[in-house]
Amino acid sequence: MKLLRLWKWYQDCLAVHPVKTQIISSGLIWGFGDICAQTITHTTAKRHHQIGDEDKELKINWRRVATTSLFGFGFVGPVGHFWYEGLDRLIRHRLQLQPKSFRFVAAKVAIDGIIFGPLDLLVFFSYMGFSTGKSVAQVKEDVKRDFLPALILEGGIWPIVQVVNFRFIPVRYQLLYVNFFCLLDSSFLSWVEQQQDAPWKQWFTSFLALKEKEGQGG
């Protein structure tokens, strides 16, 4: 019953204040996701004996949680709201595709993956870099280090998530649906950003550099 009341309350808020509701829910989810990311990072390091005895107790970086939460408030919530509304109007009225048809869903998934997915990653890693006081050059290096691994790893998951979203979920609830997966995604992206120059990241960057050299040689 409590879940039903909560769902009814959310529907009422969404009907009266759609943008505000999306912004607040996105900010809370992304903040919680960062707490999860810090917990995962600490637990993994502890398991592999990569931290000293004085750091064995988990200490949440609340400043980082607030910074990540602000990304949800300032970008994911407002931009996501207008993105899904605008994307639906584009596909329905400009491309005139039949709702829920294969071409309708495929077009949405493709446009979302080509435009919004990379933009979301680019803004996230840039924002997280600047929020810690890094210079433009440092942020560029961080984005170069983090963007490609995250894009490739997410590329195998988000299209499946969005097929279900665009096929079965009403437009007004699509950001909420995505936000539940963003709970995992924000944990993942925060974890990726915290990994610094991990060996698995260096493999991606070295592979990219090798491809660039081959292209110049050709």
N, C-alpha and C positions, 0 to 999 in steps of 0.2 A: 504493500500500500504506500509506503514511504517513497519508493521509486516512482510509482504512478503519480503521486502528488508533486514530486520533484520534476517529472517530465511535463506535467500540466503547467507548472510554474514557469518552466523554461519556454514552453510554447507561448504562454501569455506574454512573457518578456520579449520573445522574438517577434511577436505580432505587433507589439506596441513600440519597442525600441530595437529594431533588427540590427542596426550597426553597432550600437552600444553593447548589446548582448553578445555579438560575435567578438567584439574587441576584448571584453572582460573574460569570456570563456577561453579565448586564445591565449591571453596573457597568463592566466592561472595554469593552463595546461602546459605551456612552454616552461614556466618556472618550475613546476613539479617535475617535468622531464629533465631539467638540468640537475635537480636533486638526485634523480635516479642515475643520471650519467656520472655524477661525482661518486655515488655509492658504488657503482659498477667498477669505475676506475680504481677506487681505493681497495675494494675487495680483490680485484684481479692482482694489483700490485702486492697486496698482503699475501695472497696465495703463492705468488712466485718469489716472495721474500725480497721485494724490490724497495721496501721501505724500512726505516730504522725502528727500533723499539719505541722511541718517543713519538712516532707518527702512527702507531698501530690503531689508535682510536680515531674513528671517523670524525672529522671536523668539517662541517658543511661551510663552504665559502658563500655566505649569504649575499655578498656584494655581486658575485657572479650570478647567483640565482636571480637577483633583481635585474641585472643587466639582460639576462636571457629572457626573463619575463617581459621586459620592456620591448623586446623584439616581437613577442607575441602581441602585445598591446598596440605597438606602433606600426607593424608591418603585416603580420599574418592576419590579424583580425580585420582591419579595414580593407586592405588590398584583397584578401581572400574573399570577403563578402562581395565586393564589386566585380571581382574576377569571375566567380561562378555565375553571378547574375548576368554579366555582360557576355560571357561565353555562351550561355544558353540562348540569349537573344540573337547572337551572331549566327549560331548554327540553325536555329529555328527560322528566323526571318530573312537573313541575308543569303544563306546557303539553301534554305528551304528544304531541309532534310526531315524525314518523318521521325518524330520523337521515339526513342528507344529502339530504333532500327539499327542494324549492324553498322551502316555508314554513319549514322548519327553518333553512336557511341564511339566508333573508331576515330571520327573527326575530332571529337572532344578530347579523347585520350592523346591523340597526336599533337594537337595544338597545346594542350596543357603540358605535355612532356617536353615540347620544343621551346616553349616560351616561359611558362611559369616555373617549371622545375629548376632549370638552370638559373633563372633570375633569383629565386628563393635562396639557392645555395650561395650565389655571388653576394647578395645583400647580407646574408647571415654571417659569412666568414669576414666580410669587410667590416661590418658593424662590430663584431666581436673583437676584431683587431683594433679598430679606432677607439673602442670603449675602454681599452686597457692602456691607452696613451701611446700606441705604436705610431711610427711615422708612415707616410705613404709608401715608401720603399719597403718597409717591413711588412706592411699589410699585403702588398703585391706578392711578396715572397710566400707569405702564409697562404694566400689564395691559390697561388701556383702549387703549393704543397698539398693543400686540403681539397681543392675543388674537384679535380679529376677522380681521385679515389672515391669520394662521396658520390659523385655523379654516376660512376660505374656501378657501385654497390647498390645505390638506390634504384638504378635503372632496371634492375631485375625484379623489383618489388612493387614500385608505385604504379606501373601500368596495370597490374592485376587489381590493385586496390581501386584504381580509378574506373576500370571497366565495371566493377560492381557499383561504384558510386553513381556513374552516369547512366547506368541501365536501370537501377532499382530505387535510388534515393531521390525524393523530391528536391528541387533546386534549393528551397529555403533551408533544408537540413544538410546540404552537401558539405558545407564548411564544418558543421558539427561532426559529421562522419569522418571527415579528413582530420579533424582535431584529435579524435581518439587515436588515430594512427600517428598523428603528430606527437602524441605522448611518447611513443616509441621513437619517432623520427627525431624529436628534440633531444632525447637521450642519446641517440646515435650520433647526431651532429655535434653535440656538446662533447661526447666522448672522442670523436674524430679530432675536434679542435684541441682537446686536452692532450692528445697523443704526441703533439709536437713533431719531432723528426723520427718517428717510429720506423723500424726497418721495412715494414710492409708498405709504408708510404713512399719510402725511398725507392722501392722497386717500381712503383708507378711512375715516379719522376724520372728515374733512370731509363725506363722503357720509352717514355715520351721523348727524352733527350736523344736516345738512339734513333728513334724514328725521324727526328728533325735532322740529324746528321746524314741519315740515309737519303732524305729528301734533298738536302743540299748537295750531296755527292752525285745524285742522279741529275 
